[in-house]
Amino acid sequence: MKKKFLFLLMFSTFLYGGVKLSAKPVPLTVGIDDPTGTMPDYPKTPNFIPFIDQNGLVITFEANHSDYMLQLLDEDGEAVYTTYVPSTLTTVTLPSSLSGNYEIRLYTGSGIYFYGTINL
């Protein structure tokens, strides 16, 4: 019984480790959304740039992240997918109908957003 449990524990650790190793970090940059065109009264950079990973269609967020509005833009700059990501959620599965290169944006609601490029 102990051998079976140990084998199961080692196998699940190996399986989880393999999945985690295939995830790729998505480097994010800071953007400012200012529809007025005037100089915003925002800090030059936010205190914290979020860290996200991509594993196929799954985007993984760090625990204890802020609430975000996640948006994917195609090569023409058109929004093709938008979803709300509450701070309690650490993974988002994107639709399987999407493929190609997309700009991913995480809006904070304060005029600051984070963006990077993903390939589906």
QUINOR-V221649 format. One record per helix or strand. SS is the DSSP state (alpha for helix, beta for strand). FROM is the first residue (numbers start at 0). LEN is the number of residues. Records with the same first field share a line. If there is no record, write none. Layout:
SS->FROM-LEN  FROM-LEN
This chain:
alpha->1-21
beta->23-3  28-4  51-4  57-4  67-6  78-7  90-3  100-7  111-8
